[in-house]
Amino acid sequence: KNLVKVYDGKVRALDGVSLTVQTGQAFALLGPNGAGKTTLMRILTTQIKPTHGDAYIYGYSIERQSSQVRKLISYVPQEMSVWTDITVYENLLIYAKLFGLSGKDRNRAIERALEDMELREVRDDLVNTLSGGMIRRLEIACAMLIEPKVMFLDEPTIGLDPVARKRVWEKLKQFRDNSGVTIFFNTHYMDEVDMYADRVAIINKGRIVVSGTCEELKRSVAAEAVLVQTENPHANYNLLKHVPAVREVYTEGDEIKILVDDAEAFLPVLLDILRKAGVRIRRVSVSKPTLDDVFLKYAGTKFESADRISDVRQTRKMLSRM
C-alpha cells in the first residue's frame, strides 16, 4: 500500500507502489532494469524498510511484525545462495538449522526437499560439481524447507538453458499445486510469464503502470489480426467492415488483414461470410499481440535481456567452480 523507497534522500526507487496478490497465485513482476523490482522484493522480504507506506503478508505488517512475516516466506535471490565447497545435503542441513528446524522435522524436511527437486542422486556431491540447473534447484530446495506460504523468486531461472529452465518450473509448479504456496517472481523470460504466471504487473520508474492476466494485457495493447490470402484480389471486401466484431479491414492485392478483438471466435464468422460471397481462400493465419508488445507499450522500451542473462550465466558459472 503506497510503498515509497528513497535512497540517499534523492533517488526515488519506489514511488507509491500498491498491488494485491491473491493466495496461491503465481504473480510476475516485470520491468526494465532500474525500475524498482529488486527494491520492492527486498522490502517485501523484510531485508530493507520502506521510506513510506506498508505491506502485509497474511495480515502481518512487514514493518511492525517482520519476525512473523519471516516465518511465512522464503526468498531465492539472483546471487548464489548456497555454499559450493560442501555437499548438497550439507547445504540443506545448514539451511534447516538456520530456519530453526530440529530432530525429525529437520530430517523429514530435508528428505522431502531432495525428493521434490529430484536431488537424491546428488545429495552427497559437492555443489561445485553440479550443473547450473541443479544448483538452482538446490537453492529452491533450501527455500522449500519451511514450506513457506509465500515464495519470492528473483529471476529464478536466469542464465539456465531452456531444458533446465523448464525443469525448474515443472518442480515449482508441482510444489505450488501440492502446497498452495504463493509465488512472487520476476524474470527476463517472457515465455515463463506467459506459461506460468496467473497475473502480471509491470513496474516502471518505481510505479506500477499496469496489471492483469497475460491475456488481459495483450488485449489492451492491440487487436488481433486475421490474415487471409484469397484467389479473388478484386472482390469487394467492404462488407466485412460492417461486421460488429471487426475494427479495421486492410486489403493489399490478394491479402486481407482484419483487426478484431478475438480472432479465434471471429474465424468461423469470417469463413462463412467469405464462402457466401464466393471468395476462394488459399490460406488463413492469426497474429496476436505478445507480452513483448505489452512491455514496449507500458514500459516504453523493448525487453532487453540477452546481455543480462549472459552476465549472470557467466558469473554463476565462475562462482560454482570456486
DRENKOL-468231 format. One record per residue (C-alpha): residue number from 1; residue in three letters; x, y, z. Coordinates in Angstrom, 3 decimals. Example, Ala and Ser with C-alpha at 12.3 -4.5 7.8 and 13.67 -1.06 7.14 Angstrom:
2
  tiza  marba        xx        yy        zz
     1    ALA    12.300    -4.500     7.800
     2    SER    13.670    -1.060     7.140
This chain:
322
  tiza  marba        xx        yy        zz
     1    LYS     0.000     0.000     0.000
     2    ASN     1.665     3.206    -1.314
     3    LEU     5.214     1.916    -0.831
     4    VAL     7.895     4.563    -1.288
     5    LYS    11.642     3.994    -1.084
     6    VAL    14.096     6.877    -1.333
     7    TYR    17.844     6.219    -1.289
     8    ASP    20.286     8.876    -0.091
     9    GLY    17.479    11.370     0.212
    10    LYS    17.167    11.804    -3.581
    11    VAL    16.915     8.525    -5.539
    12    ARG    13.229     7.514    -5.568
    13    ALA    13.398     3.763    -6.265
    14    LEU     9.708     3.197    -5.443
    15    ASP     7.127     5.921    -5.904
    16    GLY     3.833     4.837    -4.329
    17    VAL     3.537     1.153    -5.230
    18    SER     0.202    -0.513    -4.453
    19    LEU    -0.790    -4.019    -5.514
    20    THR    -2.609    -7.116    -4.291
    21    VAL    -1.587   -10.744    -4.828
    22    GLN    -4.090   -13.499    -4.119
    23    THR    -3.225   -16.629    -2.141
    24    GLY    -1.921   -19.460    -4.317
    25    GLN    -1.206   -17.274    -7.345
    26    ALA     1.957   -17.179    -9.400
    27    PHE     2.494   -13.431    -9.709
    28    ALA     5.075   -11.979   -12.107
    29    LEU     6.632    -8.545   -11.666
    30    LEU     8.169    -7.170   -14.872
    31    GLY    10.095    -4.007   -15.534
    32    PRO    13.200    -2.566   -17.168
    33    ASN    16.497    -2.576   -15.297
    34    GLY    16.384     0.008   -12.519
    35    ALA    12.578     0.097   -12.431
    36    GLY    12.381    -0.928    -8.761
    37    LYS    11.760    -4.697    -8.987
    38    THR    14.547    -5.814    -6.669
    39    THR    13.912    -2.952    -4.227
    40    LEU    10.257    -3.982    -3.951
    41    MET    11.173    -7.611    -3.432
    42    ARG    13.718    -6.754    -0.736
    43    ILE    11.138    -4.661     1.092
    44    LEU     8.530    -7.421     0.904
    45    THR    11.056    -9.926     2.270
    46    THR    11.892    -7.549     5.199
    47    GLN    15.514    -7.025     4.130
    48    ILE    15.102    -3.257     3.892
    49    LYS    12.455    -0.853     5.163
    50    PRO    10.305     1.420     3.032
    51    THR    10.578     5.182     3.407
    52    HIS     6.777     5.422     3.460
    53    GLY     3.844     3.036     3.191
    54    ASP     3.435    -0.527     4.385
    55    ALA     2.793    -4.035     3.073
    56    TYR     1.032    -7.007     4.606
    57    ILE     1.573   -10.730     4.178
    58    TYR    -1.273   -12.824     5.574
    59    GLY    -2.260    -9.778     7.624
    60    TYR     1.169    -9.193     9.156
    61    SER     2.868    -5.839     8.593
    62    ILE     6.332    -6.153     7.071
    63    GLU     7.468    -3.244     9.231
    64    ARG     5.808    -3.813    12.599
    65    GLN     5.594    -7.629    12.511
    66    SER     8.614    -8.580    10.428
    67    SER     9.513   -11.597    12.598
    68    GLN     6.080   -13.143    11.951
    69    VAL     6.387   -12.375     8.237
    70    ARG     9.752   -14.146     8.017
    71    LYS     8.161   -17.340     9.351
    72    LEU     5.794   -17.367     6.381
    73    ILE     8.103   -16.529     3.484
    74    SER    11.216   -17.726     1.703
    75    TYR    13.445   -15.933    -0.761
    76    VAL    15.697   -17.076    -3.603
    77    PRO    17.908   -14.190    -4.784
    78    GLN    19.672   -13.806    -8.118
    79    GLU    23.023   -14.218    -6.395
    80    MET    24.446   -17.615    -5.478
    81    SER    22.818   -18.574    -2.181
    82    VAL    24.446   -21.944    -1.470
    83    TRP    27.965   -22.950    -0.477
    84    THR    29.819   -24.552    -3.380
    85    ASP    32.581   -26.316    -1.422
    86    ILE    30.230   -28.579     0.552
    87    THR    27.657   -31.165    -0.489
    88    VAL    24.026   -30.797    -1.466
    89    TYR    22.899   -32.441     1.766
    90    GLU    25.182   -30.272     3.905
    91    ASN    23.692   -27.119     2.337
    92    LEU    20.194   -28.294     3.157
    93    LEU    21.272   -29.190     6.692
    94    ILE    22.738   -25.717     7.281
    95    TYR    19.580   -24.020     5.994
    96    ALA    17.366   -26.307     8.062
    97    LYS    19.292   -25.311    11.188
    98    LEU    19.146   -21.625    10.247
    99    PHE    15.367   -21.972     9.878
   100    GLY    15.197   -23.468    13.371
   101    LEU    14.129   -26.966    12.328
   102    SER    15.254   -29.745    14.623
   103    GLY    15.097   -33.518    15.084
   104    LYS    12.618   -35.455    12.970
   105    ASP    11.150   -32.308    11.456
   106    ARG    14.552   -31.342    10.086
   107    ASN    15.279   -34.766     8.591
   108    ARG    11.790   -35.005     7.134
   109    ALA    12.043   -31.546     5.555
   110    ILE    15.438   -32.295     4.001
   111    GLU    14.316   -35.610     2.550
   112    ARG    11.160   -34.017     1.161
   113    ALA    13.149   -31.183    -0.456
   114    LEU    15.583   -33.654    -2.026
   115    GLU    12.657   -35.628    -3.396
   116    ASP    10.671   -32.616    -4.611
   117    MET    13.585   -31.132    -6.552
   118    GLU    14.963   -34.520    -7.734
   119    LEU    18.310   -34.160    -5.965
   120    ARG    18.530   -37.507    -4.177
   121    GLU    21.125   -38.925    -6.543
   122    VAL    23.471   -35.986    -5.956
   123    ARG    22.842   -35.470    -2.237
   124    ASP    26.481   -36.298    -1.375
   125    ASP    28.053   -34.470    -4.316
   126    LEU    29.941   -31.209    -3.907
   127    VAL    27.904   -28.297    -5.232
   128    ASN    30.745   -27.089    -7.464
   129    THR    30.468   -30.324    -9.469
   130    LEU    26.793   -29.735   -10.346
   131    SER    25.252   -28.167   -13.435
   132    GLY    23.762   -24.666   -13.252
   133    GLY    20.257   -26.109   -13.355
   134    MET    20.911   -28.440   -10.432
   135    ILE    22.434   -25.627    -8.379
   136    ARG    19.339   -23.518    -8.944
   137    ARG    17.135   -26.449    -7.952
   138    LEU    19.186   -26.804    -4.764
   139    GLU    18.718   -23.107    -3.951
   140    ILE    14.970   -23.502    -4.410
   141    ALA    15.021   -26.716    -2.339
   142    CYS    16.626   -24.754     0.515
   143    ALA    13.802   -22.208     0.281
   144    MET    11.213   -25.009     0.388
   145    LEU    12.391   -26.437     3.701
   146    ILE     9.964   -24.450     5.847
   147    GLU     7.023   -24.983     3.461
   148    PRO     6.545   -21.213     3.037
   149    LYS     3.201   -19.572     2.455
   150    VAL     4.853   -17.146     0.009
   151    MET     7.974   -17.796    -2.043
   152    PHE     9.828   -14.819    -3.532
   153    LEU    11.978   -15.697    -6.551
   154    ASP    14.313   -13.089    -8.023
   155    GLU    14.866   -14.289   -11.609
   156    PRO    14.726   -17.991   -10.673
   157    THR    15.998   -19.379   -13.985
   158    ILE    18.214   -16.620   -15.361
   159    GLY    21.314   -17.990   -17.045
   160    LEU    19.957   -21.526   -17.414
   161    ASP    19.482   -23.329   -20.711
   162    PRO    15.893   -23.945   -21.919
   163    VAL    15.790   -27.557   -20.703
   164    ALA    16.984   -26.598   -17.206
   165    ARG    14.525   -23.676   -17.079
   166    LYS    11.635   -25.964   -17.967
   167    ARG    12.679   -28.466   -15.305
   168    VAL    12.904   -25.808   -12.586
   169    TRP     9.435   -24.509   -13.418
   170    GLU     7.959   -28.010   -13.548
   171    LYS     9.167   -28.587    -9.981
   172    LEU     7.953   -25.154    -8.837
   173    LYS     4.528   -25.771   -10.337
   174    GLN     4.350   -29.183    -8.699
   175    PHE     5.328   -27.664    -5.346
   176    ARG     2.676   -24.957    -5.723
   177    ASP    -0.010   -27.481    -6.667
   178    ASN     0.839   -29.650    -3.652
   179    SER     1.336   -26.930    -1.035
   180    GLY    -0.760   -23.966    -2.222
   181    VAL     2.260   -21.665    -1.947
   182    THR     2.013   -18.190    -3.463
   183    ILE     4.876   -17.491    -5.888
   184    PHE     6.005   -13.888    -6.417
   185    PHE     8.700   -13.712    -9.091
   186    ASN    10.417   -11.571   -11.662
   187    THR    12.130   -12.852   -14.779
   188    HIS    13.775   -11.843   -18.039
   189    TYR    11.996   -14.638   -19.909
   190    MET     8.615   -13.630   -21.332
   191    ASP     7.737   -17.233   -22.208
   192    GLU     7.889   -18.126   -18.495
   193    VAL     5.455   -15.342   -17.679
   194    ASP     3.097   -16.473   -20.437
   195    MET     3.199   -20.105   -19.299
   196    TYR     3.312   -19.876   -15.515
   197    ALA     2.018   -16.507   -14.265
   198    ASP    -1.610   -16.141   -13.183
   199    ARG    -1.248   -12.364   -13.057
   200    VAL     1.361    -9.834   -14.139
   201    ALA     2.295    -6.317   -13.075
   202    ILE     4.688    -4.016   -14.915
   203    ILE     6.693    -1.555   -12.853
   204    ASN     8.452     1.421   -14.405
   205    LYS    10.263     4.280   -12.677
   206    GLY     9.103     2.993    -9.311
   207    ARG     5.384     2.834   -10.182
   208    ILE     3.036     0.029   -11.175
   209    VAL     1.855     1.109   -14.622
   210    VAL    -0.454    -1.813   -15.442
   211    SER    -1.523    -5.193   -14.078
   212    GLY    -3.762    -8.060   -15.112
   213    THR    -3.670   -11.520   -16.629
   214    CYS    -1.439   -12.117   -19.633
   215    GLU    -4.438   -12.256   -21.933
   216    GLU    -5.957    -9.056   -20.499
   217    LEU    -2.697    -7.182   -21.015
   218    LYS    -2.270    -8.451   -24.560
   219    ARG    -5.806    -7.409   -25.462
   220    SER    -5.148    -3.957   -24.013
   221    VAL    -2.275    -3.388   -26.426
   222    ALA    -3.812    -4.062   -29.814
   223    ALA    -6.395    -6.029   -31.695
   224    GLU    -5.637    -9.474   -33.034
   225    ALA    -5.121    -9.749   -36.784
   226    VAL    -6.636   -12.332   -39.110
   227    LEU    -4.680   -12.597   -42.371
   228    VAL    -6.463   -14.164   -45.352
   229    GLN    -4.922   -14.927   -48.733
   230    THR    -7.556   -15.324   -51.437
   231    GLU    -7.824   -16.150   -55.118
   232    ASN   -10.138   -13.141   -55.642
   233    PRO    -7.984    -9.999   -55.375
   234    HIS   -10.679    -7.821   -56.946
   235    ALA   -13.582    -8.920   -54.766
   236    ASN   -15.432    -6.322   -52.681
   237    TYR   -14.390    -6.826   -49.053
   238    ASN   -16.111    -3.714   -47.707
   239    LEU   -18.908    -5.919   -46.407
   240    LEU   -16.500    -7.079   -43.679
   241    LYS   -16.336    -3.543   -42.282
   242    HIS   -19.974    -3.767   -41.257
   243    VAL   -19.463    -6.876   -39.075
   244    PRO   -19.730    -5.777   -35.388
   245    ALA   -16.597    -7.667   -34.299
   246    VAL   -14.370    -6.016   -36.907
   247    ARG   -12.261    -2.967   -36.012
   248    GLU   -10.483    -2.386   -39.315
   249    VAL   -10.068    -4.067   -42.708
   250    TYR    -6.987    -3.623   -44.899
   251    THR    -6.559    -5.102   -48.370
   252    GLU    -3.434    -5.399   -50.474
   253    GLY    -3.557    -7.491   -53.610
   254    ASP    -4.830   -10.939   -52.698
   255    GLU    -4.358   -10.465   -48.930
   256    ILE    -6.927    -9.186   -46.431
   257    LYS    -5.940    -8.072   -42.923
   258    ILE    -8.854    -7.899   -40.476
   259    LEU    -8.383    -6.479   -36.970
   260    VAL   -10.647    -7.990   -34.302
   261    ASP   -10.645    -8.398   -30.510
   262    ASP   -10.907   -12.196   -30.538
   263    ALA    -9.562   -13.830   -33.695
   264    GLU   -10.466   -17.400   -32.761
   265    ALA   -14.109   -16.520   -32.113
   266    PHE   -14.256   -14.482   -35.330
   267    LEU   -12.772   -17.117   -37.669
   268    PRO   -15.977   -19.186   -38.190
   269    VAL   -17.939   -15.982   -38.899
   270    LEU   -15.309   -14.784   -41.361
   271    LEU   -15.108   -18.071   -43.246
   272    ASP   -18.880   -18.205   -43.540
   273    ILE   -19.031   -14.630   -44.903
   274    LEU   -16.313   -15.277   -47.480
   275    ARG   -17.836   -18.580   -48.547
   276    LYS   -21.231   -16.946   -49.151
   277    ALA   -19.507   -14.177   -51.128
   278    GLY   -17.877   -16.793   -53.345
   279    VAL   -14.356   -15.955   -52.242
   280    ARG   -11.859   -18.802   -52.609
   281    ILE    -9.370   -18.939   -49.720
   282    ARG    -5.749   -20.022   -50.071
   283    ARG    -4.551   -19.528   -46.518
   284    VAL    -5.690   -18.128   -43.178
   285    SER    -3.415   -17.182   -40.274
   286    VAL    -3.805   -15.350   -36.972
   287    SER    -1.373   -12.847   -35.482
   288    LYS    -1.780   -11.990   -31.796
   289    PRO    -0.136    -9.354   -29.587
   290    THR     2.684   -10.696   -27.392
   291    LEU     3.932    -9.794   -23.923
   292    ASP     6.839    -8.063   -25.660
   293    ASP     4.277    -5.741   -27.251
   294    VAL     2.735    -5.178   -23.807
   295    PHE     6.131    -4.386   -22.291
   296    LEU     7.003    -1.978   -25.101
   297    LYS     3.726    -0.078   -24.674
   298    TYR     3.717     0.240   -20.889
   299    ALA     7.446     0.345   -20.082
   300    GLY     8.332     2.454   -23.119
   301    THR    11.224     0.206   -24.099
   302    LYS    11.942    -3.213   -25.516
   303    PHE    12.564    -6.066   -23.112
   304    GLU    16.375    -6.225   -23.320
   305    SER    17.567    -9.421   -21.652
   306    ALA    20.365   -11.044   -23.659
   307    ASP    23.287    -9.158   -22.081
   308    ARG    21.883    -9.500   -18.557
   309    ILE    21.313   -13.249   -18.951
   310    SER    24.804   -13.764   -20.368
   311    ASP    26.406   -11.840   -17.487
   312    VAL    24.511   -13.805   -14.843
   313    ARG    25.253   -17.148   -16.514
   314    GLN    28.974   -16.391   -16.592
   315    THR    29.059   -15.097   -13.005
   316    ARG    27.204   -18.090   -11.577
   317    LYS    29.410   -20.496   -13.518
   318    MET    32.512   -18.859   -12.041
   319    LEU    31.070   -18.953    -8.512
   320    SER    30.117   -22.625    -8.788
   321    ARG    33.745   -23.517    -9.523
   322    MET    35.239   -21.638    -6.578
